[in-house]
Amino acid sequence: DYDRKLMMGLIGPNNSGLAEPEGLFRSLMSNILVSTPEVYFEAKKPEQSEIMAFAGDATNYDFEIGRFQAALKRAVWRTFPYGIGYVAENVETKHEYDDKGKRVGIGKQAINFINPPTKDVLVDADGFRYDLFDHRYIMWAYYKSVNEIEDEKDAKGKPFYRNLGDLEKVPSSNETTARKDGKNDNLLWNGSEGQGPSNKNPKYNQIKIWKMYDRVGDKGSPMVYHFLDFDRRLVCEEEWPVPVEIQGKYQFPLKVFVQNEESEEFYPPSELSFIRPQLINKIKLWNEAVYVMTNKLDALIGLSPYWNDKSLGNLLKSGKRPRYALTSNIDVLAQGANAPKIDQASDSISRLSDPALDPAVLQMLNIVDL
């Protein structure tokens, strides 16, 4: 709600009306995304011209059938005012096997819904749709300690991970995990040696692992691969945990969702929130400038005894009356000072000059824009 008010300039006790974020957002939508981009390839050699012409046609066709324009507009909507996030199904499956080791079904399965940070989710760079229907793969990061990785077993009791050489040397990616027995005698906070406290027991270093859900698969069926973030080594591969198919495609355990930035628990903050402090400062400065420029004094100063309340009242009887004040230079004349000489009636009355805008306000506005 606050971002929406900020976009419409509805901030402050009197609503400033400075809807600059709305203008910025609309310019993104109109100036950049109103038309589908057109690509033109030019060949350096005449014999390549036909191939390059085909490449241009194919690329533009991809833009057209991929609804490139709609995807970009949706991306601007989801990142500028709202942000974009994910809901993931964290599935733990225990399969059942026969005597020959062939999988015959699912014995036990637990599904938890979590909200992973967007930095821990990578989607197919060539995919267009936000429902992930045309994506070949997604990658989703998770964290486990070295001890947990080495102790993990599959349904048959065999090690779940492989290729774990020198795992203790992999730098920790997160805060250290607690031991299952509740003791902390081998643990300290993570950190580099000589730069603060470090984990004395490398078995409890927490390591980042990428889980890749590959719809295509090089084994004839969709597969799930686990890679270490540190050196990209493949440490595990498994079958698709929940083989749900829609229109012939296995469904990823990940859904894109859009949320308002009210809750601090959700990822990520919207793009608008990154410039929120500058926008609020600009609205305050803008309000000050508008107040000075629109609230004129509209006041007259009359010199006594040439003017009095009655004569000024008669003068200002018609139309909108400005305020007036009376002053005198009699004391100045009594002291023999150089008082102004009144030769004309206009010299005895004048309008107070309107307050000028502090030049620093304009300078600060320019700084905020920069």
N, C-alpha and C positions, 0 to 999 in steps of 0.2 A: 504493500500500500504506500509506503514512504517513497519508493522509487517511482511509482505512478504519479504521486503528487509532485515529486521533483521534476519529472518530465513535463508536466503541465504548468509548472511555475506556481503551484499552490502551496508554497512554503512561506512561513512567517505569519504573524498575526493578521496581516491585511492582504495576504496573497499577492505576491509581487507581480505576477503576470509575466515574468521573464521565463518563457518556455523554451529556453535554448536547447536543453537536451531533446525535446520533442523535434525541434528543427534539425538537430544533428542526426537524430534517428531517421527522420523522413528523408533527409538528403542522402543517407546511406541507401535507403530503399529506392529512391527515385533516380538519383544520378548514377548509381553503380549497377543496380539490379533490374532496371526497367526493361532491358533488352538482353536477349541471349547473346553471349559473345560469339563473334565470328572469327574463325581462324583461317589464315591464308598461308600456304607454303609455297615458297619460290625455289626453283631448282637452279643450281649453278651451271649445270650442263644441260643442253637441249634434250639429250636422250633420257634425262631423269624427270622431265617436266610432266609426263603423263602419270608417273608414280606419285609425284608430289601433289598433283591435282587430286588424285584419288585419296591421298592421305588427308588433305583438307576436307574433302567431302565426308570421309569416314569420321573425322573428328567432330565436325559440325553436326553430323547425324547422331553421334553419341550424345552431344549436348542436348539435342532435341528430344530423343527418346528417353534420355535420363532425367528429363525435367530439371535441367540444371538451374534454370532461373528460379523455379519454385523451391528447389533445395536451398539455394543461397538466401532467398527471402526468409525461409523458415529458420535458417541458421542465424540470420541477423535478429529475428524476433526472439529466438531462444537464448542468445548470448548477450544481447545488449540490455534489454530491460529485465530479463528473468534469470539468465544463466541456464545451464543444461546439466543434467545429472543422470545417474544410472541407478537402477535397482537390480540386484543380482540374486539369483537363487543359488545359495551355497549347498550343494548336494553331496551327501556322503552315502555311498552305496556299498552294501555287502552282498556280493553275488553268491549264488549256489552253484556248485560244480558236481558232476557225476564222478564215478570211479576213474574214468579215463581222463579227467581233467577238463572236460568240456563244460562250458557254462550252460546251465539249464534254466536259470531264472534269477530273480532278485529275491534275496532272503530278507534283507532289512535295508531300509532307506530313510534317511533323515534330511529334511529340506528346511533351511533357514534363509530368510530374506535379509540381506544386508545392503548398505548404501556405500559402495566403495568410492573413494576419492577419484575424481576424473583423471588425475595424473596416473592412477593405477589401472586405467582402461585404455586400450588401443584398439581401434576398429579398422576395418579394411579401407585403405586410402582410396581405393577405386570404387567404393560403394557410394550410391547416391541417396538411398532411402533411409529415413530415420527409424523405420521399423526393422532395419537390418536384414530385410528380405533378400536383397541383392548382394550382401556381403559374403565373401568366401570364408572369412575367418574373423575371429575377435581374439584379443589377448587381454588377460585379466591377471593382475599381480596379487600375490599373497605372500605372507611372511611366516617363516618357521625357523626355530633354532636348529643349530647343527645337531644337537641331541635328539630333537624330535624327528629330523630328517633321517638320521641313522637308525632310529628305533621303529620307524613306520613300517608296518607289514600289510600285505594284501590279504584277500580273503583266504588264500591258501597257506598263510603264515610265512610267505617268502618276503624278502625285502621289497618294499614298494619302489624305492629309488635305487638307481645304479649310477655308476660313473662318478663316485663321490671322493675321488682322490684329492688330498690336500684341502679338504673342505674347511678345516679350522683356519686356514690362511685367508679365506674369503672375508673381506671387510664386513663388519656388521652394518646392516641397513636401517636399523631401528633401535629403539630403546630395548634394553635387555629383558628377556622374559624371566619370569619367576620359576623356580623349581616346583615340580609337582608336590614335593613333600613339604613345601612351605619354608624350607630353610634357605638362608641367603649367605651362608658362610663362604661360598665360592664366588659370590657375585658382587660386583661394584658397577657403578654407572659406566656406560660405554664412553670411549674417547681415545684419542691417539696417545701413544706413549710419550711422556714428557710434556703433554699439553693438557693435563688434567687427569682425573681418575679414568681408569680403563677396566675392562672386564678381565679379571684374572683367569677365568676359565673359558677358553675359546669354544667349548662345547655349547655354551649358552649364547653365543653370538647369534643374532637373528638375521636371517638371510632372505633377500628378496627373490622370489621365483615367479616367472611368468607362465601362466597356464594358457596354452593356445588351443582354441576350439577350431579345428580345421574341417570345414564342411566338405571340401573336395577330397582330401586324403590321397596318399599315394599307395594305399594298400587296398583300394577298391571300396572302402567304406570310410565314413567320417571317423576321425580320431582326435584324441586330446593329447597334446604334447606339453611337457614341463621343461622349461629352460631356466638356467641360472641367469639372473640379471647381470652378474659380475663378468662372466666370460662366455655367456651364450651357450654353454654346454648343455646338451640334452641329457636330462637325468631321469626321465620317465616318459612312458607313453602308455595310454590306456584307451579302452573303448569309450564311446560316448555314454555319459552316465545316465541320462534320461532320454531315450530315443523317441522323442515326440516329433512326428512329421506333420507339416501343414503344407499343402500343395507340393508334396514331394521333397520338401527340404526339412532337414533336422532343425529344430528350434534352439537358438542359443539360450543359455541360462541368464540372459542379460537383457534388460529393457531400458530404453531411453525414456526419461521423464523430464518434465519441465516444472520448476517450482519457483515460488516467490522467495525472496531472500529474507523473509521474516525470521526464520529459525537459523541460529548459528550452527546447528548440527548438520546442515545440508551442504553439499558441494554442488557447484562451485559458486563463489560470489558472481553476480552479474557484472558485465563490462561497465555498466552505468555506475555501479558502486565504487569502482576504482577511481572515478573522477568526482565522486560525491562531495568530498571536502572542498575541492576547488569550485564546484557549482554552488555550494552553499555560501562560500565566501563571495562569489560573484553576485549572487542574489542580494546579499547584505549590502555590498558596495553599490549595486544598481539601485536598490531601494533608497539609499542615502542620496545618490545623485538625483533621482527622480523627485525626491522630496524637496530638495533645494531648488530645483528648476521649476517646479510646479506650484510651490507654496510661496507666492510673492507676498511681500509685506503689504503693498497697496495702502500705504500710509502717507499722510501729509503732515508737514511741520509748518505751523503758522507762527509768525513773529508778533509778539505782543509789544506795544498796545495797538499795532495796526490791525490785528485780528483778535476776535474774542469768540466765545462759544456761540453767541447768537449769529454773528456774521458768518462764521464757518458753517453753522447749521443751515443758514439760508442758502449758502453757496452749494452745499452738498445735498440739497433737498430732493432734487430729481435724480432718477437713475439709481444705480447701485452705489451706495455710499462707501468710500474707503474710510478707514480709521484716520483720526487726526490727533495731533497733540499741539499744545501751545507752549511756547518758550519766550524768553525775554532777554534783551541785551541791556536793560537799564543799569544793572550793576556794573557792567563793563563800561558803559558811558560815564557813570559816576567816577570811575577810577581814571578817566581820561585815556583809556586805551584806544587802540586803533580798531574800533568796532566797524562793521560793514555799513556802508552808507546806503540808505534806501533811496534810490532815484525813481524806481518804477514799482508798480504794484506787484509785479511778478517776482521782485526781489524779496518781498515779504512773506512768500509762501513757496514751498518746494516739496518735492516728493522724495521720500527716503529711497536711496538706491537699494536694489534687491541684493540679497546675499549672494556672493559668488561661490561657485563650486571649488572646493579645495583641489588644486592640481594633483595632489598626492592620490586622490581617489581615482583619477584617470590613469595615473601611472600604475596603481595597484590592479586596476581592471586589465590593463595591458599585460601585466605580469601573470595574472591568472589565466588569460587567454594563451599565453606562451606555454 
